[in-house]
Amino acid sequence: MSDVLKKPELLAPAGNFEKLEIAVHYGADAVYLAGKDFSLRNFSGNFTDNELEDAIKFAEKHQVKIYLTCNIYSRNHEQDNIEAFLERIGKIAPHAIIISDPGIILKARQIIPHIDIHLSTQANTTNFNAVLFWEQQGVKRINLARELSIEEIKIITSRTTIETETFVHGAMCMSYSGRCLLSSFLSGRDSNRGLCSHPCRWKYAVMEELRPNEYYPVQEDSRGTYIFNSKDMCLIDHIPELIHAGISSFKIEGRMKGINYLSSVVKTYRNAIDSYIAAPGSYSVRPEWHSELYQIYHRAYCTGFYFGHPDDESKNSLNPGNAHKGKIHSFIGKIIENRGKNLYLIDIRNKLIPGDEIEILSPQGPARQAKVLSLTNDKGKPVDNAKPNTRLLIGIPLDARHNDIVRKI
């Protein structure tokens, strides 16, 4: 059976070069990222033109594809700048460019015909005729609307030949296909132009007209309500259904999230996809996949619209602090270099002291635990505690590799 299954691409976010390296290290087949202009994540760091060139070289060295986002809805005054941007991108040559605006698609076909066009979820493609339309416009892949069920996706993939892409993990927007005006009204920052302030994540209360300044929280706990705040998506329990639905690419949300999130999510979905493709008849969801995804910061998980209308199931009306099961780990940093004799140079992000119990997260196998035997500076002098934003040598009785993540239990 496994020889006839089409293995889906695992597509990961990369908000900066460090995240690109982590996504590749933990098994992404492709990454999506942005230049400094015309992206819907202007606060994720993003890449200069020179950094984009370096990113493509790095990715191709590891047989990973780069998809560049240009998914804003543009205005009249930006048209000349968009043409100039597309001309520059044509020389940099990512593997594809992600677009939502039909006008930008028109210019991309004229200016960079050698680069594939992927249609953003912002274009809200909900049926097979719309897919066929976009294919006629030169689009090579469709990121389908998030409002579709898996049965609707199956119909689309059975009646079209174009590549399809869907989100499988991460934050969901409370608006239709991510097109929201809440940020524009409340903070003057247009979410459709990369400036979203995420007001759907804020706490809200109600005030009665004749009782000014008396705020009544609409809540089910003591810390506020989150009436606009959706739960996070997690489809780790449904990898076989997604593969058999004919989806070409499984996309992870999170260009603005950190490398601790990225390493856990990419690793988990990589392991799940590979396990099912290798042996579908004996496949089962492993407990460590759940524990790995629950130990990162997240809102309560749900499956979105894939298995029917979510109704209240995906609204996160409770406090969105980590809706976890089991233990939560503290992110410590990443391995920079193996110095031999169980000594590793680590880029420290949080406090660490000798004797702490830590975990090493590598691309393969479960996280491995160990005790910190020593902390020294580059000259071999012992250090009592490691402070954030430093680099120190750590002694641990484990094998580890460059870019492995270190966490404290």
NUROSE-224711 format. One line per 4 residues: number of its first residue (from 0); their letters; for each residue z, y, x of C-alpha. Coordinates in Angstrom, 1 decimal, padded with zeros to 4 digits, always signed. Example, Ala and Ser with C-alpha at 12.3 -4.5 7.8 and 13.67 -1.06 7.14 Angstrom:
0) AS) +007.8/-004.5/+012.3  +007.1/-001.1/+013.7
! end
This chain:
0) MSDV) +000.0/+000.0/+000.0  +000.9/+002.4/+002.8  -002.6/+002.4/+004.2  -004.1/+004.0/+001.1
4) LKKP) -001.4/+006.7/+000.7  -002.5/+010.2/+001.9  +000.3/+011.6/+004.0  +001.1/+015.1/+002.9
8) ELLA) +001.5/+018.0/+005.3  +005.0/+019.3/+005.9  +004.8/+023.1/+005.9  +007.7/+025.1/+007.3
12) PAGN) +008.5/+028.8/+007.4  +008.6/+030.7/+010.7  +010.0/+034.3/+010.5  +010.0/+034.7/+014.3
16) FEKL) +009.1/+032.8/+017.5  +012.5/+031.1/+017.7  +012.1/+029.7/+014.2  +008.5/+028.6/+015.0
20) EIAV) +009.9/+026.6/+018.0  +012.6/+025.0/+015.8  +010.1/+024.1/+013.0  +007.8/+022.4/+015.5
24) HYGA) +010.7/+020.7/+017.3  +012.0/+019.1/+014.0  +008.6/+017.9/+012.9  +006.6/+020.5/+010.9
28) DAVY) +002.9/+019.8/+010.7  +002.2/+023.4/+010.0  +004.0/+026.7/+009.8  +003.4/+029.9/+007.8
32) LAGK) +004.3/+033.2/+009.3  +003.3/+036.9/+009.1  +002.1/+039.8/+011.2  +003.7/+043.1/+011.0
36) DFSL) +001.7/+044.2/+008.0  +000.8/+043.0/+004.5  +003.3/+040.2/+004.1  +005.9/+039.6/+001.3
40) RNFS) +008.7/+039.2/+003.9  +008.8/+042.4/+005.8  +012.4/+041.9/+006.9  +012.0/+038.4/+008.5
44) GNFT) +011.1/+039.7/+011.9  +007.4/+038.7/+011.9  +004.9/+038.7/+014.8  +003.0/+041.4/+016.7
48) DNEL) -000.7/+040.6/+017.4  +000.2/+039.4/+020.9  +003.0/+037.3/+019.6  +000.6/+035.8/+017.0
52) EDAI) -001.7/+034.8/+019.9  +001.2/+033.2/+021.7  +002.3/+031.4/+018.5  -001.1/+029.9/+018.0
56) KFAE) -001.3/+028.7/+021.6  +002.2/+027.2/+021.3  +001.4/+025.5/+017.9  -001.9/+024.1/+019.0
60) KHQV) -000.3/+022.7/+022.1  +001.9/+020.7/+019.8  -000.9/+019.9/+017.3  +000.6/+022.2/+014.6
64) KIYL) -001.3/+024.6/+012.4  -000.6/+028.2/+011.9  -001.1/+029.9/+008.5  -000.8/+033.7/+008.4
68) TCNI) +000.4/+035.4/+005.2  -001.4/+038.5/+003.9  -000.2/+038.1/+000.3  +000.7/+041.6/-000.9
72) YSRN) -001.1/+043.2/-003.8  -002.8/+046.1/-002.1  -003.3/+049.7/-003.2  -006.4/+051.9/-002.8
76) HEQD) -005.0/+053.8/+000.2  -004.6/+050.6/+002.2  -008.1/+049.2/+002.0  -009.3/+050.6/+005.4
80) NIEA) -006.2/+049.3/+007.1  -006.6/+045.9/+005.5  -010.2/+045.6/+006.8  -008.9/+046.6/+010.3
84) FLER) -006.1/+044.0/+010.0  -008.6/+041.3/+009.0  -010.9/+042.2/+011.9  -007.9/+041.7/+014.3
88) IGKI) -006.9/+038.5/+012.6  -010.5/+037.2/+013.0  -010.1/+037.5/+016.8  -006.6/+035.9/+016.9
92) APHA) -007.9/+033.1/+014.7  -005.0/+031.4/+012.8  -005.9/+028.2/+011.1  -005.8/+029.8/+007.6
96) IIIS) -004.8/+033.1/+006.0  -002.7/+033.1/+002.8  -003.9/+035.7/+000.2  -003.1/+036.6/-003.4
100) DPGI) -005.1/+039.7/-004.0  -008.7/+039.0/-005.1  -009.8/+042.2/-003.3  -008.4/+040.9/+000.0
104) ILKA) -010.1/+037.6/-000.6  -013.4/+039.4/-001.0  -013.0/+041.3/+002.3  -011.7/+038.2/+004.1
108) RQII) -014.9/+036.2/+003.1  -017.0/+039.1/+004.5  -015.0/+039.8/+007.7  -013.5/+036.5/+008.7
112) PHID) -015.7/+033.7/+007.1  -014.7/+031.4/+009.9  -011.0/+031.3/+008.8  -009.9/+029.3/+005.8
116) IHLS) -008.4/+031.1/+002.8  -005.3/+029.7/+001.1  -004.3/+031.1/-002.2  -000.7/+032.3/-002.5
120) TQAN) +001.6/+031.2/-005.3  +001.7/+034.9/-006.3  -001.8/+034.4/-007.8  -000.2/+032.2/-010.4
124) TTNF) -002.6/+029.3/-010.6  -001.6/+027.1/-013.6  -004.6/+025.0/-014.6  -007.5/+023.0/-013.1
128) NAVL) -010.2/+025.5/-014.3  -008.4/+028.3/-012.4  -008.4/+026.0/-009.4  -012.2/+025.4/-009.8
132) FWEQ) -012.7/+029.2/-010.1  -010.9/+029.9/-006.8  -012.8/+027.1/-005.1  -016.0/+028.9/-006.0
136) QGVK) -014.6/+032.0/-004.4  -014.3/+030.2/-001.1  -010.6/+029.3/-001.3  -009.8/+026.1/+000.6
140) RINL) -006.2/+025.5/-000.7  -004.2/+026.6/-003.7  -000.4/+027.1/-003.6  +000.2/+026.2/-007.3
144) AREL) +002.4/+028.2/-009.6  +006.0/+027.2/-009.5  +006.1/+026.9/-013.3  +004.1/+023.7/-013.3
148) SIEE) +005.5/+020.2/-014.0  +004.6/+017.3/-011.9  +002.5/+015.9/-014.8  +000.5/+019.2/-014.8
152) IKII) +000.0/+019.0/-011.1  -001.3/+015.4/-011.4  -003.9/+016.6/-013.9  -005.0/+019.4/-011.5
156) TSRT) -005.3/+017.1/-008.4  -007.1/+014.4/-010.4  -009.8/+016.9/-011.7  -010.3/+018.9/-008.5
160) TIET) -010.9/+018.2/-004.8  -009.4/+021.3/-003.3  -006.2/+021.0/-001.3  -003.0/+021.8/-003.2
164) ETFV) +000.4/+023.0/-001.9  +003.7/+023.2/-003.7  +007.3/+024.3/-002.8  +009.7/+021.4/-002.4
168) HGAM) +012.8/+023.1/-001.1  +014.5/+026.5/-001.0  +015.3/+029.5/-003.0  +013.5/+030.1/-006.3
172) CMSY) +012.7/+033.5/-007.8  +013.9/+034.2/-011.3  +010.6/+036.0/-012.1  +007.2/+034.6/-013.1
176) SGRC) +005.6/+033.1/-009.9  +007.7/+035.4/-007.8  +006.2/+038.6/-009.3  +009.2/+040.8/-010.0
180) LLSS) +009.9/+044.5/-010.7  +013.7/+044.3/-010.6  +013.9/+045.4/-007.0  +011.5/+048.3/-007.6
184) FLSG) +013.6/+049.7/-010.4  +017.1/+049.1/-008.9  +016.5/+049.9/-005.3  +013.0/+051.5/-005.0
188) RDSN) +011.8/+048.6/-002.9  +008.7/+046.8/-004.2  +009.0/+043.0/-004.1  +005.3/+042.6/-004.5
192) RGLC) +004.8/+044.5/-001.3  +007.3/+042.7/+001.0  +010.3/+044.9/+000.4  +012.4/+042.9/-002.1
196) SHPC) +016.2/+043.8/-002.0  +017.0/+040.6/-003.9  +018.9/+042.2/-006.8  +018.8/+038.9/-008.7
200) RWKY) +021.4/+037.8/-006.2  +023.8/+040.7/-007.0  +026.8/+040.4/-009.2  +026.6/+042.1/-012.7
204) AVME) +029.1/+043.1/-015.4  +028.8/+044.8/-018.8  +030.3/+048.1/-019.9  +030.9/+049.1/-023.5
208) ELRP) +029.6/+052.5/-024.5  +032.9/+053.9/-025.7  +034.8/+052.5/-022.7  +033.2/+054.1/-019.6
212) NEYY) +034.1/+052.7/-016.3  +035.7/+049.5/-017.8  +033.6/+046.7/-016.5  +033.7/+043.3/-018.0
216) PVQE) +032.2/+040.5/-015.9  +030.0/+038.0/-017.7  +031.3/+035.0/-015.8  +032.6/+031.5/-015.7
220) DSRG) +034.7/+032.1/-012.6  +036.9/+034.9/-011.2  +034.4/+036.3/-008.7  +031.6/+037.6/-010.8
224) TYIF) +028.4/+036.4/-012.5  +024.9/+035.8/-011.3  +022.9/+035.9/-014.6  +019.6/+036.6/-012.8
228) NSKD) +020.2/+034.2/-010.0  +018.3/+030.9/-010.0  +019.5/+027.7/-008.3  +017.9/+026.5/-005.2
232) MCLI) +015.1/+023.8/-005.3  +015.7/+020.4/-003.7  +013.2/+017.6/-004.2  +014.5/+015.2/-001.5
236) DHIP) +015.1/+012.6/-004.3  +011.5/+012.7/-005.4  +009.3/+012.3/-002.4  +007.3/+009.3/-003.8
240) ELIH) +006.5/+011.1/-007.0  +005.3/+014.1/-005.1  +003.1/+012.0/-002.8  +001.6/+010.1/-005.7
244) AGIS) +000.9/+013.4/-007.6  -001.7/+014.1/-004.9  -000.1/+017.2/-003.4  -001.6/+018.0/+000.0
248) SFKI) +001.2/+020.1/+001.5  +005.0/+020.2/+000.9  +006.2/+023.7/+001.5  +009.7/+024.8/+002.5
252) EGRM) +010.9/+028.2/+001.5  +012.9/+030.4/+003.9  +011.2/+032.8/+006.4  +014.3/+034.9/+006.3
256) KGIN) +016.7/+032.0/+006.8  +018.2/+031.0/+010.1  +017.5/+028.1/+012.5  +020.4/+026.1/+011.3
260) YLSS) +018.9/+025.9/+007.8  +015.4/+025.3/+009.2  +016.4/+022.5/+011.5  +018.2/+020.6/+008.8
264) VVKT) +015.6/+021.0/+006.1  +012.5/+020.3/+008.2  +014.2/+017.2/+009.8  +015.3/+015.8/+006.5
268) YRNA) +011.9/+016.1/+004.7  +010.1/+014.9/+007.9  +012.2/+011.8/+007.9  +011.8/+011.2/+004.2
272) IDSY) +008.0/+011.6/+004.2  +007.6/+009.4/+007.2  +009.9/+006.7/+005.8  +008.0/+006.5/+002.5
276) IAAP) +004.5/+006.4/+004.1  +005.6/+003.7/+006.6  +007.2/+001.4/+004.0  +006.8/+002.5/+000.4
280) GSYS) +007.9/-000.9/-000.9  +011.3/-000.8/+000.7  +011.8/+003.0/+000.6  +015.1/+004.4/-000.7
284) VRPE) +016.8/+007.8/-000.3  +019.2/+007.7/+002.5  +022.8/+009.1/+002.1  +022.5/+011.2/+005.3
288) WHSE) +019.6/+013.1/+003.8  +021.8/+014.3/+001.0  +024.7/+015.1/+003.4  +022.4/+017.0/+005.7
292) LYQI) +020.9/+019.2/+002.9  +024.3/+019.8/+001.4  +026.0/+021.0/+004.6  +023.7/+024.1/+005.0
296) YHRA) +024.4/+027.2/+002.9  +022.7/+026.9/-000.5  +023.2/+027.6/-004.1  +023.5/+024.7/-006.5
300) YCTG) +020.4/+022.5/-006.3  +017.9/+021.7/-009.0  +014.4/+020.4/-009.4  +012.8/+023.5/-010.9
304) FYFG) +010.0/+022.9/-013.4  +008.8/+019.6/-011.9  +010.4/+017.4/-014.4  +010.4/+019.5/-017.5
308) HPDD) +011.5/+023.0/-018.5  +014.7/+023.7/-016.7  +016.3/+025.9/-019.4  +019.9/+026.6/-018.3
312) ESKN) +019.7/+023.9/-015.7  +018.3/+026.1/-013.0  +020.2/+029.3/-013.8  +023.1/+029.8/-011.4
316) SLNP) +025.6/+031.6/-013.5  +028.5/+030.7/-011.2  +029.3/+032.3/-007.9  +026.5/+031.3/-005.5
320) GNAH) +028.7/+030.5/-002.6  +027.9/+027.2/-001.0  +027.6/+024.7/-003.9  +028.3/+021.8/-001.5
324) KGKI) +029.3/+018.3/-001.6  +031.5/+017.2/+001.3  +032.0/+019.0/+004.7  +030.3/+022.1/+005.9
328) HSFI) +029.6/+022.7/+009.5  +029.8/+025.8/+011.5  +026.5/+026.6/+013.4  +027.3/+027.0/+017.1
332) GKII) +023.9/+027.4/+018.7  +021.0/+025.5/+020.3  +020.4/+023.6/+023.5  +018.4/+025.7/+026.1
336) ENRG) +018.3/+023.3/+029.0  +019.6/+019.9/+030.3  +021.3/+020.5/+033.6  +022.1/+016.8/+034.1
340) KNLY) +025.4/+014.9/+034.3  +026.0/+015.7/+030.6  +025.9/+019.4/+031.2  +023.8/+021.6/+028.9
344) LIDI) +023.0/+025.3/+028.8  +023.6/+026.5/+025.3  +022.7/+029.7/+023.5  +026.0/+030.4/+021.7
348) RNKL) +026.1/+032.0/+018.3  +029.7/+031.3/+017.2  +033.0/+030.8/+018.8  +033.6/+027.5/+020.6
352) IPGD) +036.5/+026.2/+022.8  +037.0/+023.0/+024.9  +038.2/+020.2/+022.8  +036.3/+021.2/+019.7
356) EIEI) +034.5/+018.4/+017.8  +030.8/+019.1/+017.6  +027.6/+017.6/+016.3  +024.2/+017.5/+017.9
360) LSPQ) +021.3/+017.5/+015.5  +018.1/+016.0/+017.1  +014.8/+015.4/+015.3  +015.3/+011.6/+015.0
364) GPAR) +018.4/+009.8/+013.8  +021.6/+011.0/+012.2  +023.6/+013.9/+013.7  +025.8/+012.6/+016.6
368) QAKV) +029.4/+013.7/+017.2  +031.2/+014.4/+020.4  +034.1/+016.4/+021.8  +033.5/+019.4/+024.0
372) LSLT) +034.7/+018.3/+027.5  +034.2/+021.5/+029.3  +032.9/+025.1/+029.1  +031.8/+026.8/+032.2
376) NDKG) +029.7/+029.8/+033.2  +026.5/+029.5/+035.3  +028.6/+029.5/+038.5  +030.8/+026.6/+037.4
380) KPVD) +033.8/+028.7/+036.5  +035.8/+027.3/+033.5  +035.7/+029.4/+030.4  +038.5/+029.3/+027.8
384) NAKP) +036.3/+030.1/+024.8  +032.7/+030.8/+024.2  +031.8/+034.0/+022.4  +028.8/+034.7/+020.3
388) NTRL) +025.6/+035.9/+022.0  +026.4/+034.4/+025.3  +025.0/+031.4/+027.3  +027.3/+028.8/+028.8
392) LIGI) +027.3/+025.3/+030.2  +028.9/+022.8/+027.8  +030.0/+019.3/+028.9  +029.4/+016.7/+026.2
396) PLDA) +029.0/+012.9/+026.5  +025.7/+012.8/+024.7  +022.0/+013.0/+025.4  +020.4/+016.2/+024.0
400) RHND) +017.0/+018.0/+024.2  +015.8/+021.6/+024.4  +016.1/+023.2/+020.9  +018.5/+020.6/+019.5
404) IVRK) +021.0/+022.3/+017.2  +024.7/+022.3/+018.0  +027.3/+022.5/+015.1  +031.1/+022.5/+015.0
408) I) +032.7/+020.1/+012.5
! end
